[in-house]
Amino acid sequence: MSSISFNTASATTPISTSAGAGFDVQTMVQEAIAADSGPLTQMQNEQTTLQGQAAALNTIEGELTAFQTSIEALSDPVGALYSETATSSNPGILTATATSGAATGNHTITVNSLATTSSAYSAEFASASTALATGSFDLQVGSKPATTINVTSSNDTLSGLASSINALNLGVTANVVADANGSRLTLVSSTSGSAGTITVSNDSVGMGFTQIAGSDASLTVDGVPISSGSNRVSGVIRGVTLNLLSASPGTAVSLSIGPDNTQITDAVNSFVSAYNKLISDVNSQFAINPTTQQAGVLASDSSVSMLQEQLLAMVNTSTTGNSGIVNLASLGINMQDDGTLQVDTATLDQNLSTNAAAVQNFFQNSSQTGFAQTLNNTLMQMTDPVNGLIPVDINGNTQAQTTLSGEISDFQDYLNTLQQSLTAEYSQADAVLQQLPLLQSQISQQLAGA
């Protein structure tokens, strides 16, 4: 903590009063303290400035982090830049989803039949609580071993039997369904297709089950016959999941897999938006306010000035070749007079439609020298909590505030001690002045009697 030099000369304020009149001790002390409080006011003003700078630095740090997040999306090898979309010519028959890295291309698909789920239902009984005969039946799901279901006095109703079956977790769901003719126990397989087919045998209870087998979906992909136990078909086309919605034998559906330009455009716009917010806030620190005729609280901060220089340099980098996509401007992102960026949507769309590989290569490449890769590495250094440009600045500001708070506290302690001392001295002087008339009278009386 820096040393503080106190000057108490101003505390010896001369007392001007007439004999016996006394004086206002509190006013005299306040005037003396006010005369000595100049350094405190100066330190408090400095503290206010530091607090304003801290708030501005924290805002910039948050915007810098958001900017880094936006550029990470463009440097991620499995991120938005390599997102894929699947477009069906007949979404009523099938749709599809594609993950990053899906095999691009066109496919012809025919859905001959959908996968169905096996079920079984019992004969009708009067109600869900009608007593059943005791006995047992065997329940098998697919190729799993059969389980014997015992009907005893503890579960000899449709409701009780459904609860018993569900508690066994056999891969079926049991329910009771009622209509005008009575109630039935229903069993529905948890697995679609033939692998989930329910088989009920050895029924000594007299349940009278009707069984409906599950069937696999049948389709062709580029002429290759495919069978699937589910209507969500994965693995046939790399990175693509087919969603079969309707069987339509003989109807060929075209499926196109390609870059998801919407996601890529959104990622680019997010990058531009985050950059503009950051650079606008940084630039505002150096602009003169027309009302106050003052710059921002960080105008003299060398770290913020360096950040401004680095940001402008980053977005103006350029490469060569790459089918003409060599900088942000050629991509369709142009620098404005105020340092912000603006997206030329038409140019960006054109590049994505006709030169997608060059766009991807501009942002990231195998040599790790792409625009997004390089920028992301630089931003990681700038946002490092220990050595980062703005974090170091924030830490220095925090330390300065701590030191200044200690000095303010010490000076306030000094003023409090001075106030107590002056109050005692002035009170004693006031008492003496108020006693002077009595002393003068006593002396006069003594002289008159001499």
C-alpha positions as CSV (number, residue, x, y, z in Angstrom):
1,M,0.0,0.0,0.0
2,S,1.4,3.5,-0.9
3,S,2.1,5.8,2.0
4,I,-0.1,8.8,2.8
5,S,1.2,12.2,3.9
6,F,-1.3,14.1,6.1
7,N,-1.1,17.9,6.4
8,T,-2.8,19.1,9.6
9,A,-1.7,22.8,9.3
10,S,-5.2,23.8,8.2
11,A,-6.6,22.3,11.4
12,T,-5.2,25.2,13.4
13,T,-8.0,27.5,12.4
14,P,-7.8,30.8,14.3
15,I,-10.6,31.4,16.8
16,S,-12.1,34.8,16.5
17,T,-14.7,35.8,19.2
18,S,-15.4,38.3,21.9
19,A,-14.7,37.7,25.5
20,G,-17.5,35.7,27.2
21,A,-19.4,35.1,23.9
22,G,-17.9,31.6,23.3
23,F,-18.2,30.1,19.8
24,D,-19.8,27.3,17.8
25,V,-17.5,24.4,18.4
26,Q,-19.2,22.0,16.0
27,T,-19.0,24.5,13.1
28,M,-15.4,25.3,13.8
29,V,-14.5,21.5,13.8
30,Q,-16.4,20.9,10.6
31,E,-14.7,23.7,8.8
32,A,-11.3,22.4,9.9
33,I,-12.1,18.9,8.8
34,A,-13.4,20.1,5.5
35,A,-10.2,22.0,4.9
36,D,-8.2,18.8,5.4
37,S,-10.5,16.5,3.3
38,G,-9.2,17.4,-0.1
39,P,-7.1,14.2,-0.5
40,L,-10.1,12.1,0.5
41,T,-12.3,13.6,-2.2
42,Q,-9.5,13.0,-4.7
43,M,-9.2,9.4,-3.7
44,Q,-13.0,8.8,-3.8
45,N,-13.1,10.3,-7.3
46,E,-10.3,8.0,-8.4
47,Q,-12.2,5.0,-6.9
48,T,-15.3,6.0,-8.9
49,T,-13.2,6.1,-12.1
50,L,-11.8,2.7,-11.4
51,Q,-15.2,1.2,-10.8
52,G,-16.4,2.7,-14.1
53,Q,-13.4,1.2,-15.9
54,A,-14.0,-2.2,-14.3
55,A,-17.6,-2.2,-15.4
56,A,-16.6,-1.4,-19.0
57,L,-13.8,-4.0,-19.0
58,N,-16.2,-6.7,-17.7
59,T,-18.6,-5.8,-20.5
60,I,-15.9,-6.1,-23.1
61,E,-14.6,-9.4,-21.6
62,G,-18.1,-10.8,-21.9
63,E,-18.4,-9.7,-25.5
64,L,-15.0,-11.0,-26.3
65,T,-16.0,-14.4,-24.9
66,A,-19.2,-14.4,-27.0
67,F,-17.2,-13.5,-30.1
68,Q,-14.8,-16.5,-29.4
69,T,-17.9,-18.8,-29.1
70,S,-19.2,-17.6,-32.4
71,I,-15.8,-18.3,-34.1
72,E,-15.6,-21.7,-32.5
73,A,-18.7,-22.7,-34.4
74,L,-16.8,-21.9,-37.6
75,S,-13.6,-23.7,-36.6
76,D,-15.3,-26.9,-35.3
77,P,-14.6,-29.7,-37.8
78,V,-18.0,-31.3,-37.0
79,G,-19.8,-28.0,-36.5
80,A,-22.1,-25.8,-38.5
81,L,-19.7,-25.4,-41.4
82,Y,-20.0,-29.1,-42.2
83,S,-23.7,-29.5,-41.3
84,E,-25.7,-31.5,-43.8
85,T,-29.4,-31.5,-44.7
86,A,-31.5,-34.2,-46.3
87,T,-34.3,-33.1,-48.7
88,S,-37.0,-35.6,-49.7
89,S,-39.0,-35.2,-52.9
90,N,-42.1,-36.7,-51.2
91,P,-42.1,-36.0,-47.4
92,G,-45.4,-37.7,-47.1
93,I,-43.7,-41.0,-47.8
94,L,-40.3,-40.4,-46.1
95,T,-38.2,-37.7,-44.5
96,A,-34.6,-37.9,-43.4
97,T,-32.1,-36.2,-41.1
98,A,-28.3,-35.9,-41.8
99,T,-25.5,-35.4,-39.3
100,S,-22.3,-33.6,-39.9
101,G,-20.1,-35.6,-42.3
102,A,-22.9,-37.4,-44.0
103,A,-22.2,-38.7,-47.4
104,T,-23.4,-36.0,-49.9
105,G,-25.3,-37.1,-53.0
106,N,-28.6,-38.1,-54.4
107,H,-30.5,-41.4,-53.7
108,T,-33.6,-43.1,-55.0
109,I,-35.7,-44.8,-52.3
110,T,-38.9,-46.9,-52.5
111,V,-40.9,-47.7,-49.4
112,N,-42.7,-51.0,-50.0
113,S,-44.1,-51.5,-46.5
114,L,-43.7,-50.1,-43.0
115,A,-42.6,-51.9,-39.9
116,T,-45.5,-52.9,-37.6
117,T,-45.5,-53.7,-33.9
118,S,-46.7,-57.0,-32.6
119,S,-49.7,-57.1,-30.3
120,A,-52.1,-59.6,-28.7
121,Y,-55.6,-59.2,-27.1
122,S,-57.7,-61.5,-25.0
123,A,-61.3,-62.6,-25.4
124,E,-63.9,-60.3,-23.9
125,F,-64.8,-60.4,-20.2
126,A,-67.6,-58.5,-18.4
127,S,-65.3,-55.9,-16.8
128,A,-61.7,-55.3,-15.8
129,S,-62.6,-56.6,-12.3
130,T,-64.3,-59.8,-13.4
131,A,-62.7,-62.8,-11.7
132,L,-60.6,-65.1,-14.0
133,A,-60.0,-68.7,-13.7
134,T,-56.7,-69.6,-12.0
135,G,-54.0,-71.2,-14.2
136,S,-51.2,-69.9,-16.4
137,F,-50.0,-69.1,-19.9
138,D,-46.6,-68.6,-21.5
139,L,-45.6,-65.2,-22.9
140,Q,-42.7,-64.9,-25.3
141,V,-41.4,-61.7,-27.0
142,G,-39.3,-62.3,-30.1
143,S,-36.5,-64.8,-29.5
144,K,-36.4,-64.3,-25.8
145,P,-37.2,-67.3,-23.5
146,A,-40.9,-67.6,-22.7
147,T,-42.1,-66.5,-19.3
148,T,-44.9,-68.3,-17.5
149,I,-47.6,-65.9,-16.3
150,N,-49.4,-67.4,-13.3
151,V,-53.0,-66.3,-12.5
152,T,-53.7,-66.7,-8.8
153,S,-56.1,-65.1,-6.3
154,S,-53.7,-62.2,-6.1
155,N,-54.1,-61.1,-9.7
156,D,-57.2,-63.0,-11.1
157,T,-58.7,-59.9,-12.8
158,L,-57.8,-58.2,-16.1
159,S,-56.5,-55.2,-14.1
160,G,-54.5,-57.3,-11.7
161,L,-53.1,-59.4,-14.5
162,A,-52.0,-56.3,-16.5
163,S,-50.2,-55.0,-13.4
164,S,-48.4,-58.3,-12.9
165,I,-47.2,-58.5,-16.5
166,N,-46.0,-54.9,-16.5
167,A,-44.0,-55.5,-13.3
168,L,-42.1,-58.3,-15.0
169,N,-40.5,-56.0,-17.6
170,L,-40.8,-58.5,-20.4
171,G,-40.7,-56.0,-23.2
172,V,-44.5,-55.7,-23.5
173,T,-47.0,-53.2,-22.2
174,A,-50.2,-54.6,-20.8
175,N,-53.4,-52.6,-20.6
176,V,-57.2,-53.2,-20.3
177,V,-59.3,-51.8,-23.1
178,A,-63.1,-51.6,-22.7
179,D,-65.9,-51.2,-25.2
180,A,-69.7,-51.8,-25.4
181,N,-69.1,-55.5,-25.4
182,G,-66.8,-55.8,-22.4
183,S,-63.2,-55.6,-21.5
184,R,-60.0,-57.2,-23.0
185,L,-56.4,-57.5,-21.9
186,T,-54.1,-56.1,-24.5
187,L,-50.4,-56.7,-24.9
188,V,-48.2,-54.4,-27.1
189,S,-44.6,-55.2,-27.9
190,S,-42.0,-52.6,-27.0
191,T,-40.0,-53.6,-30.1
192,S,-41.3,-53.0,-33.6
193,G,-40.8,-55.5,-36.4
194,S,-40.6,-59.2,-36.4
195,A,-38.0,-59.2,-33.6
196,G,-40.7,-58.0,-31.2
197,T,-43.4,-60.5,-32.1
198,I,-45.5,-61.6,-29.2
199,T,-46.3,-65.3,-28.8
200,V,-48.8,-66.6,-26.2
201,S,-49.0,-70.4,-25.6
202,N,-50.1,-73.0,-23.1
203,D,-53.1,-71.0,-22.0
204,S,-54.9,-72.9,-19.2
205,V,-56.7,-69.8,-18.0
206,G,-59.0,-69.5,-21.0
207,M,-57.8,-66.0,-22.0
208,G,-58.4,-66.7,-25.7
209,F,-55.6,-64.5,-27.1
210,T,-55.6,-63.3,-30.6
211,Q,-52.0,-62.6,-31.7
212,I,-50.8,-60.2,-34.4
213,A,-47.2,-60.7,-35.5
214,G,-44.9,-57.7,-36.0
215,S,-43.4,-57.2,-39.5
216,D,-40.3,-55.5,-40.8
217,A,-40.2,-52.5,-43.0
218,S,-39.3,-53.2,-46.6
219,L,-37.6,-50.7,-48.8
220,T,-35.1,-50.3,-51.6
221,V,-32.3,-47.7,-51.6
222,D,-30.7,-47.2,-55.0
223,G,-32.1,-50.5,-56.0
224,V,-30.7,-52.4,-53.0
225,P,-33.4,-54.2,-51.0
226,I,-33.4,-53.3,-47.3
227,S,-35.3,-54.8,-44.4
228,S,-35.7,-52.9,-41.1
229,G,-37.4,-53.7,-37.8
230,S,-38.0,-50.0,-37.3
231,N,-39.4,-47.2,-39.4
232,R,-36.3,-45.2,-38.4
233,V,-33.6,-46.6,-40.6
234,S,-30.0,-45.7,-39.9
235,G,-26.7,-46.9,-41.3
236,V,-27.9,-47.5,-44.9
237,I,-26.6,-44.1,-46.0
238,R,-23.7,-42.8,-44.0
239,G,-24.7,-40.2,-41.5
240,V,-28.4,-40.3,-42.6
241,T,-31.5,-41.5,-40.7
242,L,-34.5,-42.3,-42.9
243,N,-37.9,-41.7,-41.3
244,L,-40.5,-44.0,-43.1
245,L,-43.9,-42.5,-42.9
246,S,-46.1,-44.2,-45.5
247,A,-45.8,-47.3,-47.7
248,S,-46.0,-46.6,-51.4
249,P,-44.8,-49.6,-53.5
250,G,-43.7,-48.5,-56.9
251,T,-43.2,-44.8,-55.9
252,A,-39.6,-43.7,-56.1
253,V,-38.7,-40.9,-53.7
254,S,-35.6,-38.8,-54.5
255,L,-33.4,-37.9,-51.4
256,S,-30.8,-35.3,-51.7
257,I,-28.0,-35.0,-49.1
258,G,-25.9,-31.8,-49.2
259,P,-24.5,-28.9,-47.1
260,D,-27.0,-27.2,-44.8
261,N,-26.6,-23.7,-46.1
262,T,-29.1,-22.3,-43.5
263,Q,-27.0,-23.5,-40.6
264,I,-23.8,-22.2,-42.2
265,T,-25.4,-18.8,-42.9
266,D,-26.7,-18.6,-39.3
267,A,-23.2,-19.3,-38.0
268,V,-21.6,-16.6,-40.3
269,N,-24.3,-14.1,-39.2
270,S,-23.7,-15.0,-35.5
271,F,-19.9,-14.4,-36.0
272,V,-20.6,-11.0,-37.7
273,S,-23.1,-10.0,-35.0
274,A,-20.7,-10.9,-32.1
275,Y,-17.8,-9.1,-33.8
276,N,-19.9,-5.9,-34.4
277,K,-21.1,-5.8,-30.8
278,L,-17.5,-6.1,-29.5
279,I,-15.8,-3.7,-31.9
280,S,-18.6,-1.1,-31.5
281,D,-18.1,-1.1,-27.7
282,V,-14.3,-0.9,-28.1
283,N,-14.5,1.9,-30.6
284,S,-16.9,3.8,-28.3
285,Q,-14.2,4.1,-25.7
286,F,-12.2,6.3,-28.0
287,A,-15.0,8.4,-29.5
288,I,-15.6,11.9,-28.1
289,N,-19.1,12.3,-26.6
290,P,-20.6,15.5,-28.2
291,T,-22.4,16.4,-25.0
292,T,-19.6,15.9,-22.4
293,Q,-16.7,16.4,-24.9
294,Q,-15.0,13.4,-23.3
295,A,-13.9,10.0,-24.5
296,G,-14.9,6.8,-22.8
297,V,-13.5,5.6,-19.4
298,L,-11.1,3.3,-21.2
299,A,-9.7,5.8,-23.7
300,S,-6.3,5.8,-22.0
301,D,-6.2,2.0,-21.5
302,S,-3.4,0.5,-23.6
303,S,-4.9,-3.0,-23.4
304,V,-8.2,-1.9,-25.0
305,S,-6.3,0.1,-27.6
306,M,-4.2,-3.0,-28.4
307,L,-7.4,-5.1,-28.5
308,Q,-8.9,-2.7,-31.1
309,E,-5.8,-3.0,-33.3
310,Q,-5.7,-6.8,-33.1
311,L,-9.4,-7.1,-33.9
312,L,-9.2,-4.9,-37.0
313,A,-6.1,-6.8,-38.1
314,M,-7.8,-10.2,-37.6
315,V,-10.7,-9.5,-39.9
316,N,-8.6,-8.0,-42.6
317,T,-6.3,-11.1,-43.0
318,S,-6.1,-12.6,-46.5
319,T,-4.8,-15.7,-48.2
320,T,-4.2,-16.7,-51.8
321,G,-5.8,-19.1,-54.3
322,N,-8.7,-21.1,-52.8
323,S,-10.9,-20.6,-55.9
324,G,-11.1,-16.8,-55.1
325,I,-12.4,-17.1,-51.6
326,V,-9.3,-15.4,-50.0
327,N,-10.8,-13.0,-47.5
328,L,-14.0,-12.0,-45.8
329,A,-14.9,-9.5,-48.6
330,S,-14.6,-12.2,-51.3
331,L,-16.9,-14.4,-49.1
332,G,-19.5,-11.6,-48.9
333,I,-18.6,-10.0,-45.6
334,N,-17.6,-6.4,-46.0
335,M,-15.9,-3.9,-43.7
336,Q,-17.9,-0.7,-43.0
337,D,-16.4,2.8,-42.4
338,D,-17.0,2.4,-38.6
339,G,-15.0,-0.9,-38.5
340,T,-18.1,-3.1,-38.3
341,L,-18.9,-5.9,-40.7
342,Q,-21.9,-6.3,-43.0
343,V,-23.0,-9.5,-44.8
344,D,-23.8,-9.3,-48.5
345,T,-26.4,-12.1,-48.4
346,A,-26.6,-12.6,-52.1
347,T,-22.8,-13.0,-52.5
348,L,-22.7,-15.4,-49.5
349,D,-25.5,-17.5,-50.8
350,Q,-23.9,-17.7,-54.2
351,N,-20.6,-18.8,-52.7
352,L,-22.3,-21.5,-50.6
353,S,-24.3,-22.8,-53.6
354,T,-21.4,-22.9,-56.1
355,N,-18.2,-22.9,-54.1
356,A,-19.1,-24.6,-50.8
357,A,-15.7,-26.5,-50.5
358,A,-13.8,-23.2,-50.9
359,V,-15.9,-21.6,-48.2
360,Q,-15.2,-24.4,-45.8
361,N,-11.5,-24.4,-46.7
362,F,-11.3,-20.6,-46.1
363,F,-12.5,-21.0,-42.5
364,Q,-10.7,-24.2,-41.7
365,N,-8.2,-26.5,-43.4
366,S,-6.0,-29.5,-42.7
367,S,-3.0,-27.4,-42.0
368,Q,-4.9,-25.5,-39.2
369,T,-4.3,-22.2,-40.9
370,G,-7.9,-21.4,-41.8
371,F,-9.4,-18.0,-40.9
372,A,-11.6,-19.4,-38.1
373,Q,-8.8,-21.7,-36.8
374,T,-6.2,-18.9,-36.6
375,L,-8.7,-16.4,-35.1
376,N,-9.9,-19.0,-32.6
377,N,-6.3,-19.7,-31.4
378,T,-5.7,-15.9,-31.0
379,L,-8.9,-15.4,-29.1
380,M,-8.1,-18.3,-26.8
381,Q,-4.9,-16.5,-25.8
382,M,-6.7,-13.2,-25.4
383,T,-9.3,-14.6,-23.1
384,D,-6.9,-16.8,-21.0
385,P,-7.9,-16.1,-17.4
386,V,-4.3,-15.7,-16.3
387,N,-2.4,-14.1,-19.2
388,G,-5.2,-12.8,-21.4
389,L,-5.1,-9.2,-22.5
390,I,-8.4,-8.1,-20.9
391,P,-8.3,-10.5,-17.9
392,V,-4.9,-9.1,-16.9
393,D,-6.3,-5.6,-17.2
394,I,-9.3,-6.5,-15.0
395,N,-7.0,-8.1,-12.4
396,G,-4.9,-4.9,-12.3
397,N,-8.0,-2.8,-11.9
398,T,-9.1,-5.0,-9.0
399,Q,-5.8,-4.7,-7.2
400,A,-5.8,-0.9,-7.7
401,Q,-9.3,-0.7,-6.2
402,T,-8.2,-2.8,-3.2
403,T,-5.1,-0.6,-2.6
404,L,-7.1,2.6,-2.9
405,S,-9.9,1.3,-0.6
406,G,-7.2,0.7,2.1
407,E,-5.9,4.3,1.6
408,I,-9.4,5.7,1.9
409,S,-10.0,3.8,5.0
410,D,-6.7,5.0,6.6
411,F,-7.5,8.6,5.7
412,Q,-11.0,8.4,7.1
413,D,-9.5,7.0,10.3
414,Y,-7.1,10.0,10.4
415,L,-10.0,12.5,9.9
416,N,-12.0,10.8,12.7
417,T,-9.1,11.1,15.1
418,L,-8.5,14.7,14.1
419,Q,-12.2,15.5,14.6
420,Q,-12.1,14.1,18.1
421,S,-8.9,16.0,18.9
422,L,-10.2,19.3,17.6
423,T,-13.5,18.9,19.3
424,A,-11.7,18.5,22.7
425,E,-9.4,21.5,22.0
426,Y,-12.1,23.8,20.8
427,S,-14.4,22.8,23.6
428,Q,-11.8,23.6,26.2
429,A,-11.1,27.0,24.5
430,D,-14.8,27.7,24.4
431,A,-15.1,27.0,28.1
432,V,-12.2,29.4,28.9
433,L,-13.7,32.2,26.8
434,Q,-17.1,31.8,28.5
435,Q,-15.3,32.2,32.0
436,L,-13.5,35.4,31.1
437,P,-16.3,37.8,32.2
438,L,-16.4,36.1,35.7
439,L,-12.6,36.3,36.0
440,Q,-12.7,40.0,34.9
441,S,-15.3,40.8,37.5
442,Q,-13.3,39.0,40.3
443,I,-10.2,40.9,39.4
444,S,-12.1,44.3,39.3
445,Q,-13.5,43.6,42.8
446,Q,-10.1,42.7,44.2
447,L,-8.6,45.9,42.7
448,A,-11.5,48.0,44.1
449,G,-10.9,46.6,47.7
450,A,-7.2,47.2,47.6
